[in-house]
Amino acid sequence: MAARRKQPVKTVTLKIPADLYHNLGRLIEGTGFRSVTEFAVHVLRDLAAGGKLRHETTGLTPQEVELVRKRLAALGYIDG
């Protein structure tokens, strides 16, 4: 029986302002996130699934979560 190969995950490019990217990079320093992309995918999946951004699952402090929420609202990604 031939082994099935896992299909590669298809990706697209999501453009965000460079200052936001750099701010997120600083925000995730010292967390379990390895990159801004990994963090952004986590946040967007959580929001798309109807969940809420929770510091217990992200490893962020409540203040950091609030900063992310405010920034996402300012960019029009979520209702503020």
PDB file of N, CA, C and O in Angstrom:
ATOM      1  N   MET A   1       0.848  -1.170   0.000  1.00  0.00           N
ATOM      2  CA  MET A   1       0.000   0.000   0.000  1.00  0.00           C
ATOM      3  C   MET A   1       0.900   1.242   0.000  1.00  0.00           C
ATOM      4  O   MET A   1       1.830   1.341   0.800  1.00  0.00           O
ATOM      5  N   ALA A   2       0.620   2.166  -0.885  1.00  0.00           N
ATOM      6  CA  ALA A   2       1.419   3.384  -0.981  1.00  0.00           C
ATOM      7  C   ALA A   2       1.064   4.336   0.153  1.00  0.00           C
ATOM      8  O   ALA A   2      -0.103   4.499   0.511  1.00  0.00           O
ATOM      9  N   ALA A   3       2.094   4.959   0.707  1.00  0.00           N
ATOM     10  CA  ALA A   3       1.868   5.929   1.782  1.00  0.00           C
ATOM     11  C   ALA A   3       1.304   7.215   1.190  1.00  0.00           C
ATOM     12  O   ALA A   3       1.744   7.680   0.138  1.00  0.00           O
ATOM     13  N   ARG A   4       0.334   7.771   1.879  1.00  0.00           N
ATOM     14  CA  ARG A   4      -0.249   9.037   1.428  1.00  0.00           C
ATOM     15  C   ARG A   4       0.630  10.187   1.889  1.00  0.00           C
ATOM     16  O   ARG A   4       1.084  10.231   3.032  1.00  0.00           O
ATOM     17  N   ARG A   5       0.850  11.088   0.995  1.00  0.00           N
ATOM     18  CA  ARG A   5       1.629  12.273   1.342  1.00  0.00           C
ATOM     19  C   ARG A   5       0.685  13.366   1.777  1.00  0.00           C
ATOM     20  O   ARG A   5      -0.373  13.576   1.183  1.00  0.00           O
ATOM     21  N   LYS A   6       1.079  14.046   2.804  1.00  0.00           N
ATOM     22  CA  LYS A   6       0.282  15.161   3.294  1.00  0.00           C
ATOM     23  C   LYS A   6       0.363  16.311   2.293  1.00  0.00           C
ATOM     24  O   LYS A   6       1.449  16.716   1.880  1.00  0.00           O
ATOM     25  N   GLN A   7      -0.796  16.825   1.913  1.00  0.00           N
ATOM     26  CA  GLN A   7      -0.840  17.948   0.989  1.00  0.00           C
ATOM     27  C   GLN A   7      -0.256  19.191   1.657  1.00  0.00           C
ATOM     28  O   GLN A   7      -0.557  19.461   2.820  1.00  0.00           O
ATOM     29  N   PRO A   8       0.563  19.942   0.949  1.00  0.00           N
ATOM     30  CA  PRO A   8       1.088  21.174   1.542  1.00  0.00           C
ATOM     31  C   PRO A   8      -0.042  22.170   1.780  1.00  0.00           C
ATOM     32  O   PRO A   8      -0.998  22.229   1.007  1.00  0.00           O
ATOM     33  N   VAL A   9       0.068  22.928   2.823  1.00  0.00           N
ATOM     34  CA  VAL A   9      -0.931  23.942   3.142  1.00  0.00           C
ATOM     35  C   VAL A   9      -0.759  25.104   2.174  1.00  0.00           C
ATOM     36  O   VAL A   9       0.336  25.647   2.027  1.00  0.00           O
ATOM     37  N   LYS A  10      -1.836  25.477   1.523  1.00  0.00           N
ATOM     38  CA  LYS A  10      -1.784  26.624   0.617  1.00  0.00           C
ATOM     39  C   LYS A  10      -1.857  27.896   1.441  1.00  0.00           C
ATOM     40  O   LYS A  10      -2.617  27.976   2.407  1.00  0.00           O
ATOM     41  N   THR A  11      -1.084  28.871   1.068  1.00  0.00           N
ATOM     42  CA  THR A  11      -1.072  30.138   1.791  1.00  0.00           C
ATOM     43  C   THR A  11      -1.270  31.297   0.814  1.00  0.00           C
ATOM     44  O   THR A  11      -1.103  31.152  -0.397  1.00  0.00           O
ATOM     45  N   VAL A  12      -1.623  32.423   1.367  1.00  0.00           N
ATOM     46  CA  VAL A  12      -1.734  33.670   0.619  1.00  0.00           C
ATOM     47  C   VAL A  12      -1.001  34.743   1.408  1.00  0.00           C
ATOM     48  O   VAL A  12      -0.671  34.550   2.578  1.00  0.00           O
ATOM     49  N   THR A  13      -0.755  35.843   0.777  1.00  0.00           N
ATOM     50  CA  THR A  13      -0.091  36.958   1.433  1.00  0.00           C
ATOM     51  C   THR A  13      -1.142  37.914   1.982  1.00  0.00           C
ATOM     52  O   THR A  13      -2.067  38.312   1.273  1.00  0.00           O
ATOM     53  N   LEU A  14      -0.992  38.273   3.238  1.00  0.00           N
ATOM     54  CA  LEU A  14      -1.859  39.257   3.884  1.00  0.00           C
ATOM     55  C   LEU A  14      -1.001  40.477   4.161  1.00  0.00           C
ATOM     56  O   LEU A  14      -0.022  40.400   4.904  1.00  0.00           O
ATOM     57  N   LYS A  15      -1.362  41.590   3.570  1.00  0.00           N
ATOM     58  CA  LYS A  15      -0.557  42.796   3.742  1.00  0.00           C
ATOM     59  C   LYS A  15      -1.077  43.594   4.937  1.00  0.00           C
ATOM     60  O   LYS A  15      -2.266  43.893   5.046  1.00  0.00           O
ATOM     61  N   ILE A  16      -0.140  43.927   5.828  1.00  0.00           N
ATOM     62  CA  ILE A  16      -0.448  44.776   6.976  1.00  0.00           C
ATOM     63  C   ILE A  16       0.593  45.880   7.017  1.00  0.00           C
ATOM     64  O   ILE A  16       1.681  45.726   6.462  1.00  0.00           O
ATOM     65  N   PRO A  17       0.276  46.987   7.665  1.00  0.00           N
ATOM     66  CA  PRO A  17       1.261  48.060   7.756  1.00  0.00           C
ATOM     67  C   PRO A  17       2.540  47.574   8.457  1.00  0.00           C
ATOM     68  O   PRO A  17       2.487  46.808   9.420  1.00  0.00           O
ATOM     69  N   ALA A  18       3.672  48.035   7.953  1.00  0.00           N
ATOM     70  CA  ALA A  18       4.968  47.615   8.500  1.00  0.00           C
ATOM     71  C   ALA A  18       5.085  47.943   9.988  1.00  0.00           C
ATOM     72  O   ALA A  18       5.653  47.164  10.753  1.00  0.00           O
ATOM     73  N   ASP A  19       4.549  49.098  10.400  1.00  0.00           N
ATOM     74  CA  ASP A  19       4.654  49.452  11.825  1.00  0.00           C
ATOM     75  C   ASP A  19       3.869  48.476  12.694  1.00  0.00           C
ATOM     76  O   ASP A  19       4.296  48.155  13.803  1.00  0.00           O
ATOM     77  N   LEU A  20       2.726  48.001  12.203  1.00  0.00           N
ATOM     78  CA  LEU A  20       1.962  47.009  12.942  1.00  0.00           C
ATOM     79  C   LEU A  20       2.748  45.705  13.042  1.00  0.00           C
ATOM     80  O   LEU A  20       2.803  45.088  14.106  1.00  0.00           O
ATOM     81  N   TYR A  21       3.351  45.290  11.944  1.00  0.00           N
ATOM     82  CA  TYR A  21       4.158  44.068  11.934  1.00  0.00           C
ATOM     83  C   TYR A  21       5.275  44.156  12.973  1.00  0.00           C
ATOM     84  O   TYR A  21       5.490  43.216  13.739  1.00  0.00           O
ATOM     85  N   HIS A  22       5.974  45.267  12.996  1.00  0.00           N
ATOM     86  CA  HIS A  22       7.082  45.430  13.949  1.00  0.00           C
ATOM     87  C   HIS A  22       6.576  45.512  15.385  1.00  0.00           C
ATOM     88  O   HIS A  22       7.204  44.972  16.296  1.00  0.00           O
ATOM     89  N   ASN A  23       5.442  46.186  15.594  1.00  0.00           N
ATOM     90  CA  ASN A  23       4.853  46.249  16.935  1.00  0.00           C
ATOM     91  C   ASN A  23       4.445  44.860  17.413  1.00  0.00           C
ATOM     92  O   ASN A  23       4.663  44.511  18.574  1.00  0.00           O
ATOM     93  N   LEU A  24       3.858  44.074  16.527  1.00  0.00           N
ATOM     94  CA  LEU A  24       3.489  42.706  16.896  1.00  0.00           C
ATOM     95  C   LEU A  24       4.725  41.874  17.200  1.00  0.00           C
ATOM     96  O   LEU A  24       4.707  41.036  18.101  1.00  0.00           O
ATOM     97  N   GLY A  25       5.783  42.101  16.462  1.00  0.00           N
ATOM     98  CA  GLY A  25       7.038  41.396  16.737  1.00  0.00           C
ATOM     99  C   GLY A  25       7.534  41.667  18.139  1.00  0.00           C
ATOM    100  O   GLY A  25       7.989  40.759  18.835  1.00  0.00           O
ATOM    101  N   ARG A  26       7.447  42.914  18.550  1.00  0.00           N
ATOM    102  CA  ARG A  26       7.858  43.265  19.919  1.00  0.00           C
ATOM    103  C   ARG A  26       6.866  42.691  20.936  1.00  0.00           C
ATOM    104  O   ARG A  26       7.264  42.252  22.015  1.00  0.00           O
ATOM    105  N   LEU A  27       5.597  42.695  20.596  1.00  0.00           N
ATOM    106  CA  LEU A  27       4.553  42.210  21.493  1.00  0.00           C
ATOM    107  C   LEU A  27       4.722  40.725  21.812  1.00  0.00           C
ATOM    108  O   LEU A  27       4.460  40.299  22.936  1.00  0.00           O
ATOM    109  N   ILE A  28       5.152  39.945  20.839  1.00  0.00           N
ATOM    110  CA  ILE A  28       5.240  38.497  21.054  1.00  0.00           C
ATOM    111  C   ILE A  28       6.592  38.042  21.598  1.00  0.00           C
ATOM    112  O   ILE A  28       6.780  36.855  21.866  1.00  0.00           O
ATOM    113  N   GLU A  29       7.529  38.962  21.763  1.00  0.00           N
ATOM    114  CA  GLU A  29       8.827  38.578  22.322  1.00  0.00           C
ATOM    115  C   GLU A  29       8.623  37.926  23.683  1.00  0.00           C
ATOM    116  O   GLU A  29       7.882  38.439  24.522  1.00  0.00           O
ATOM    117  N   GLY A  30       9.283  36.799  23.893  1.00  0.00           N
ATOM    118  CA  GLY A  30       9.185  36.108  25.171  1.00  0.00           C
ATOM    119  C   GLY A  30       7.936  35.251  25.317  1.00  0.00           C
ATOM    120  O   GLY A  30       7.694  34.680  26.381  1.00  0.00           O
ATOM    121  N   THR A  31       7.140  35.155  24.253  1.00  0.00           N
ATOM    122  CA  THR A  31       5.946  34.294  24.285  1.00  0.00           C
ATOM    123  C   THR A  31       6.278  33.000  23.565  1.00  0.00           C
ATOM    124  O   THR A  31       7.413  32.800  23.134  1.00  0.00           O
ATOM    125  N   GLY A  32       5.320  32.141  23.435  1.00  0.00           N
ATOM    126  CA  GLY A  32       5.522  30.887  22.717  1.00  0.00           C
ATOM    127  C   GLY A  32       5.416  31.025  21.210  1.00  0.00           C
ATOM    128  O   GLY A  32       5.638  30.052  20.489  1.00  0.00           O
ATOM    129  N   PHE A  33       5.084  32.200  20.722  1.00  0.00           N
ATOM    130  CA  PHE A  33       4.946  32.397  19.286  1.00  0.00           C
ATOM    131  C   PHE A  33       6.320  32.569  18.652  1.00  0.00           C
ATOM    132  O   PHE A  33       7.150  33.341  19.132  1.00  0.00           O
ATOM    133  N   ARG A  34       6.543  31.837  17.569  1.00  0.00           N
ATOM    134  CA  ARG A  34       7.841  31.869  16.901  1.00  0.00           C
ATOM    135  C   ARG A  34       7.951  32.985  15.872  1.00  0.00           C
ATOM    136  O   ARG A  34       9.056  33.343  15.464  1.00  0.00           O
ATOM    137  N   SER A  35       6.815  33.540  15.448  1.00  0.00           N
ATOM    138  CA  SER A  35       6.850  34.583  14.432  1.00  0.00           C
ATOM    139  C   SER A  35       5.568  35.401  14.489  1.00  0.00           C
ATOM    140  O   SER A  35       4.574  34.993  15.091  1.00  0.00           O
ATOM    141  N   VAL A  36       5.613  36.559  13.853  1.00  0.00           N
ATOM    142  CA  VAL A  36       4.419  37.394  13.746  1.00  0.00           C
ATOM    143  C   VAL A  36       3.354  36.649  12.940  1.00  0.00           C
ATOM    144  O   VAL A  36       2.168  36.729  13.257  1.00  0.00           O
ATOM    145  N   THR A  37       3.768  35.939  11.920  1.00  0.00           N
ATOM    146  CA  THR A  37       2.820  35.177  11.109  1.00  0.00           C
ATOM    147  C   THR A  37       2.101  34.130  11.955  1.00  0.00           C
ATOM    148  O   THR A  37       0.880  33.996  11.876  1.00  0.00           O
ATOM    149  N   GLU A  38       2.854  33.390  12.761  1.00  0.00           N
ATOM    150  CA  GLU A  38       2.238  32.377  13.621  1.00  0.00           C
ATOM    151  C   GLU A  38       1.228  33.014  14.575  1.00  0.00           C
ATOM    152  O   GLU A  38       0.143  32.472  14.784  1.00  0.00           O
ATOM    153  N   PHE A  39       1.582  34.158  15.150  1.00  0.00           N
ATOM    154  CA  PHE A  39       0.681  34.862  16.055  1.00  0.00           C
ATOM    155  C   PHE A  39      -0.559  35.344  15.309  1.00  0.00           C
ATOM    156  O   PHE A  39      -1.679  35.173  15.792  1.00  0.00           O
ATOM    157  N   ALA A  40      -0.369  35.942  14.140  1.00  0.00           N
ATOM    158  CA  ALA A  40      -1.499  36.470  13.369  1.00  0.00           C
ATOM    159  C   ALA A  40      -2.449  35.345  12.955  1.00  0.00           C
ATOM    160  O   ALA A  40      -3.667  35.510  13.021  1.00  0.00           O
ATOM    161  N   VAL A  41      -1.908  34.218  12.534  1.00  0.00           N
ATOM    162  CA  VAL A  41      -2.756  33.086  12.163  1.00  0.00           C
ATOM    163  C   VAL A  41      -3.544  32.609  13.373  1.00  0.00           C
ATOM    164  O   VAL A  41      -4.733  32.312  13.258  1.00  0.00           O
ATOM    165  N   HIS A  42      -2.904  32.533  14.523  1.00  0.00           N
ATOM    166  CA  HIS A  42      -3.589  32.108  15.745  1.00  0.00           C
ATOM    167  C   HIS A  42      -4.754  33.051  16.079  1.00  0.00           C
ATOM    168  O   HIS A  42      -5.872  32.603  16.331  1.00  0.00           O
ATOM    169  N   VAL A  43      -4.482  34.328  16.078  1.00  0.00           N
ATOM    170  CA  VAL A  43      -5.507  35.322  16.424  1.00  0.00           C
ATOM    171  C   VAL A  43      -6.648  35.288  15.415  1.00  0.00           C
ATOM    172  O   VAL A  43      -7.817  35.290  15.802  1.00  0.00           O
ATOM    173  N   LEU A  44      -6.324  35.257  14.136  1.00  0.00           N
ATOM    174  CA  LEU A  44      -7.363  35.285  13.119  1.00  0.00           C
ATOM    175  C   LEU A  44      -8.192  34.007  13.104  1.00  0.00           C
ATOM    176  O   LEU A  44      -9.402  34.060  12.884  1.00  0.00           O
ATOM    177  N   ARG A  45      -7.558  32.856  13.335  1.00  0.00           N
ATOM    178  CA  ARG A  45      -8.332  31.610  13.430  1.00  0.00           C
ATOM    179  C   ARG A  45      -9.294  31.657  14.607  1.00  0.00           C
ATOM    180  O   ARG A  45     -10.449  31.247  14.497  1.00  0.00           O
ATOM    181  N   ASP A  46      -8.808  32.160  15.730  1.00  0.00           N
ATOM    182  CA  ASP A  46      -9.647  32.259  16.926  1.00  0.00           C
ATOM    183  C   ASP A  46     -10.841  33.168  16.669  1.00  0.00           C
ATOM    184  O   ASP A  46     -11.972  32.830  17.019  1.00  0.00           O
ATOM    185  N   LEU A  47     -10.590  34.314  16.060  1.00  0.00           N
ATOM    186  CA  LEU A  47     -11.675  35.252  15.778  1.00  0.00           C
ATOM    187  C   LEU A  47     -12.631  34.693  14.720  1.00  0.00           C
ATOM    188  O   LEU A  47     -13.846  34.851  14.837  1.00  0.00           O
ATOM    189  N   ALA A  48     -12.093  34.050  13.703  1.00  0.00           N
ATOM    190  CA  ALA A  48     -12.938  33.500  12.641  1.00  0.00           C
ATOM    191  C   ALA A  48     -13.814  32.364  13.161  1.00  0.00           C
ATOM    192  O   ALA A  48     -14.902  32.129  12.636  1.00  0.00           O
ATOM    193  N   ALA A  49     -13.352  31.670  14.173  1.00  0.00           N
ATOM    194  CA  ALA A  49     -14.124  30.571  14.750  1.00  0.00           C
ATOM    195  C   ALA A  49     -15.170  31.081  15.733  1.00  0.00           C
ATOM    196  O   ALA A  49     -15.880  30.291  16.354  1.00  0.00           O
ATOM    197  N   GLY A  50     -15.263  32.383  15.874  1.00  0.00           N
ATOM    198  CA  GLY A  50     -16.251  32.955  16.774  1.00  0.00           C
ATOM    199  C   GLY A  50     -15.787  32.999  18.210  1.00  0.00           C
ATOM    200  O   GLY A  50     -16.559  33.299  19.121  1.00  0.00           O
ATOM    201  N   GLY A  51     -14.525  32.697  18.401  1.00  0.00           N
ATOM    202  CA  GLY A  51     -13.971  32.724  19.752  1.00  0.00           C
ATOM    203  C   GLY A  51     -13.607  34.134  20.167  1.00  0.00           C
ATOM    204  O   GLY A  51     -13.822  35.101  19.436  1.00  0.00           O
ATOM    205  N   LYS A  52     -13.072  34.216  21.317  1.00  0.00           N
ATOM    206  CA  LYS A  52     -12.613  35.498  21.830  1.00  0.00           C
ATOM    207  C   LYS A  52     -11.129  35.389  22.084  1.00  0.00           C
ATOM    208  O   LYS A  52     -10.608  34.312  22.374  1.00  0.00           O
ATOM    209  N   LEU A  53     -10.460  36.515  21.972  1.00  0.00           N
ATOM    210  CA  LEU A  53      -9.034  36.556  22.239  1.00  0.00           C
ATOM    211  C   LEU A  53      -8.821  36.490  23.740  1.00  0.00           C
ATOM    212  O   LEU A  53      -9.196  37.401  24.477  1.00  0.00           O
ATOM    213  N   ARG A  54      -8.216  35.403  24.177  1.00  0.00           N
ATOM    214  CA  ARG A  54      -8.035  35.187  25.614  1.00  0.00           C
ATOM    215  C   ARG A  54      -6.557  35.083  25.938  1.00  0.00           C
ATOM    216  O   ARG A  54      -5.805  34.405  25.237  1.00  0.00           O
ATOM    217  N   HIS A  55      -6.150  35.747  26.989  1.00  0.00           N
ATOM    218  CA  HIS A  55      -4.740  35.701  27.348  1.00  0.00           C
ATOM    219  C   HIS A  55      -4.323  34.338  27.854  1.00  0.00           C
ATOM    220  O   HIS A  55      -3.137  34.011  27.808  1.00  0.00           O
ATOM    221  N   GLU A  56      -5.268  33.516  28.344  1.00  0.00           N
ATOM    222  CA  GLU A  56      -4.910  32.192  28.853  1.00  0.00           C
ATOM    223  C   GLU A  56      -4.387  31.295  27.739  1.00  0.00           C
ATOM    224  O   GLU A  56      -3.524  30.450  27.978  1.00  0.00           O
ATOM    225  N   THR A  57      -4.900  31.471  26.525  1.00  0.00           N
ATOM    226  CA  THR A  57      -4.489  30.604  25.427  1.00  0.00           C
ATOM    227  C   THR A  57      -3.360  31.200  24.606  1.00  0.00           C
ATOM    228  O   THR A  57      -2.689  30.471  23.876  1.00  0.00           O
ATOM    229  N   THR A  58      -3.131  32.492  24.702  1.00  0.00           N
ATOM    230  CA  THR A  58      -2.097  33.128  23.895  1.00  0.00           C
ATOM    231  C   THR A  58      -0.800  33.318  24.646  1.00  0.00           C
ATOM    232  O   THR A  58       0.246  33.521  24.030  1.00  0.00           O
ATOM    233  N   GLY A  59      -0.844  33.257  25.973  1.00  0.00           N
ATOM    234  CA  GLY A  59       0.346  33.527  26.747  1.00  0.00           C
ATOM    235  C   GLY A  59       0.600  35.014  26.927  1.00  0.00           C
ATOM    236  O   GLY A  59       1.635  35.409  27.465  1.00  0.00           O
ATOM    237  N   LEU A  60      -0.339  35.839  26.481  1.00  0.00           N
ATOM    238  CA  LEU A  60      -0.198  37.284  26.618  1.00  0.00           C
ATOM    239  C   LEU A  60      -0.840  37.753  27.910  1.00  0.00           C
ATOM    240  O   LEU A  60      -1.738  37.102  28.445  1.00  0.00           O
ATOM    241  N   THR A  61      -0.373  38.880  28.401  1.00  0.00           N
ATOM    242  CA  THR A  61      -1.003  39.464  29.578  1.00  0.00           C
ATOM    243  C   THR A  61      -2.333  40.076  29.162  1.00  0.00           C
ATOM    244  O   THR A  61      -2.536  40.353  27.980  1.00  0.00           O
ATOM    245  N   PRO A  62      -3.242  40.292  30.108  1.00  0.00           N
ATOM    246  CA  PRO A  62      -4.508  40.942  29.748  1.00  0.00           C
ATOM    247  C   PRO A  62      -4.292  42.311  29.087  1.00  0.00           C
ATOM    248  O   PRO A  62      -5.052  42.699  28.200  1.00  0.00           O
ATOM    249  N   GLN A  63      -3.268  43.030  29.514  1.00  0.00           N
ATOM    250  CA  GLN A  63      -2.972  44.332  28.916  1.00  0.00           C
ATOM    251  C   GLN A  63      -2.530  44.183  27.459  1.00  0.00           C
ATOM    252  O   GLN A  63      -2.909  44.981  26.602  1.00  0.00           O
ATOM    253  N   GLU A  64      -1.725  43.151  27.189  1.00  0.00           N
ATOM    254  CA  GLU A  64      -1.290  42.911  25.822  1.00  0.00           C
ATOM    255  C   GLU A  64      -2.463  42.506  24.935  1.00  0.00           C
ATOM    256  O   GLU A  64      -2.554  42.936  23.785  1.00  0.00           O
ATOM    257  N   VAL A  65      -3.353  41.687  25.465  1.00  0.00           N
ATOM    258  CA  VAL A  65      -4.541  41.292  24.714  1.00  0.00           C
ATOM    259  C   VAL A  65      -5.375  42.521  24.384  1.00  0.00           C
ATOM    260  O   VAL A  65      -5.868  42.654  23.263  1.00  0.00           O
ATOM    261  N   GLU A  66      -5.534  43.402  25.331  1.00  0.00           N
ATOM    262  CA  GLU A  66      -6.319  44.621  25.105  1.00  0.00           C
ATOM    263  C   GLU A  66      -5.666  45.494  24.036  1.00  0.00           C
ATOM    264  O   GLU A  66      -6.366  46.073  23.205  1.00  0.00           O
ATOM    265  N   LEU A  67      -4.347  45.597  24.043  1.00  0.00           N
ATOM    266  CA  LEU A  67      -3.647  46.368  23.009  1.00  0.00           C
ATOM    267  C   LEU A  67      -3.877  45.759  21.625  1.00  0.00           C
ATOM    268  O   LEU A  67      -4.094  46.484  20.654  1.00  0.00           O
ATOM    269  N   VAL A  68      -3.832  44.441  21.535  1.00  0.00           N
ATOM    270  CA  VAL A  68      -4.078  43.769  20.260  1.00  0.00           C
ATOM    271  C   VAL A  68      -5.508  44.020  19.809  1.00  0.00           C
ATOM    272  O   VAL A  68      -5.748  44.316  18.638  1.00  0.00           O
ATOM    273  N   ARG A  69      -6.460  43.903  20.733  1.00  0.00           N
ATOM    274  CA  ARG A  69      -7.868  44.159  20.386  1.00  0.00           C
ATOM    275  C   ARG A  69      -8.057  45.573  19.847  1.00  0.00           C
ATOM    276  O   ARG A  69      -8.721  45.774  18.830  1.00  0.00           O
ATOM    277  N   LYS A  70      -7.468  46.552  20.535  1.00  0.00           N
ATOM    278  CA  LYS A  70      -7.611  47.947  20.104  1.00  0.00           C
ATOM    279  C   LYS A  70      -7.025  48.165  18.719  1.00  0.00           C
ATOM    280  O   LYS A  70      -7.597  48.870  17.888  1.00  0.00           O
ATOM    281  N   ARG A  71      -5.882  47.552  18.486  1.00  0.00           N
ATOM    282  CA  ARG A  71      -5.233  47.727  17.185  1.00  0.00           C
ATOM    283  C   ARG A  71      -6.048  47.043  16.078  1.00  0.00           C
ATOM    284  O   ARG A  71      -6.227  47.616  15.003  1.00  0.00           O
ATOM    285  N   LEU A  72      -6.535  45.844  16.328  1.00  0.00           N
ATOM    286  CA  LEU A  72      -7.367  45.148  15.337  1.00  0.00           C
ATOM    287  C   LEU A  72      -8.651  45.919  15.064  1.00  0.00           C
ATOM    288  O   LEU A  72      -9.112  45.966  13.924  1.00  0.00           O
ATOM    289  N   ALA A  73      -9.235  46.525  16.098  1.00  0.00           N
ATOM    290  CA  ALA A  73     -10.442  47.335  15.922  1.00  0.00           C
ATOM    291  C   ALA A  73     -10.124  48.579  15.103  1.00  0.00           C
ATOM    292  O   ALA A  73     -10.891  48.955  14.216  1.00  0.00           O
ATOM    293  N   ALA A  74      -8.999  49.215  15.396  1.00  0.00           N
ATOM    294  CA  ALA A  74      -8.609  50.417  14.667  1.00  0.00           C
ATOM    295  C   ALA A  74      -8.381  50.128  13.183  1.00  0.00           C
ATOM    296  O   ALA A  74      -8.606  50.988  12.331  1.00  0.00           O
ATOM    297  N   LEU A  75      -7.934  48.914  12.890  1.00  0.00           N
ATOM    298  CA  LEU A  75      -7.700  48.511  11.511  1.00  0.00           C
ATOM    299  C   LEU A  75      -8.956  47.985  10.825  1.00  0.00           C
ATOM    300  O   LEU A  75      -8.944  47.699   9.627  1.00  0.00           O
ATOM    301  N   GLY A  76     -10.050  47.858  11.599  1.00  0.00           N
ATOM    302  CA  GLY A  76     -11.312  47.403  11.042  1.00  0.00           C
ATOM    303  C   GLY A  76     -11.477  45.898  10.970  1.00  0.00           C
ATOM    304  O   GLY A  76     -12.410  45.414  10.328  1.00  0.00           O
ATOM    305  N   TYR A  77     -10.583  45.137  11.620  1.00  0.00           N
ATOM    306  CA  TYR A  77     -10.678  43.678  11.586  1.00  0.00           C
ATOM    307  C   TYR A  77     -11.716  43.139  12.557  1.00  0.00           C
ATOM    308  O   TYR A  77     -12.295  42.079  12.318  1.00  0.00           O
ATOM    309  N   ILE A  78     -11.958  43.857  13.649  1.00  0.00           N
ATOM    310  CA  ILE A  78     -12.967  43.430  14.623  1.00  0.00           C
ATOM    311  C   ILE A  78     -13.752  44.662  15.049  1.00  0.00           C
ATOM    312  O   ILE A  78     -13.289  45.790  14.880  1.00  0.00           O
ATOM    313  N   ASP A  79     -14.941  44.444  15.604  1.00  0.00           N
ATOM    314  CA  ASP A  79     -15.733  45.543  16.143  1.00  0.00           C
ATOM    315  C   ASP A  79     -15.144  45.949  17.479  1.00  0.00           C
ATOM    316  O   ASP A  79     -14.892  45.105  18.340  1.00  0.00           O
ATOM    317  N   GLY A  80     -14.930  47.217  17.645  1.00  0.00           N
ATOM    318  CA  GLY A  80     -14.314  47.698  18.887  1.00  0.00           C
ATOM    319  C   GLY A  80     -15.329  48.097  19.823  1.00  0.00           C
ATOM    320  O   GLY A  80     -15.011  48.532  20.930  1.00  0.00           O
TER     321      GLY A  80
END
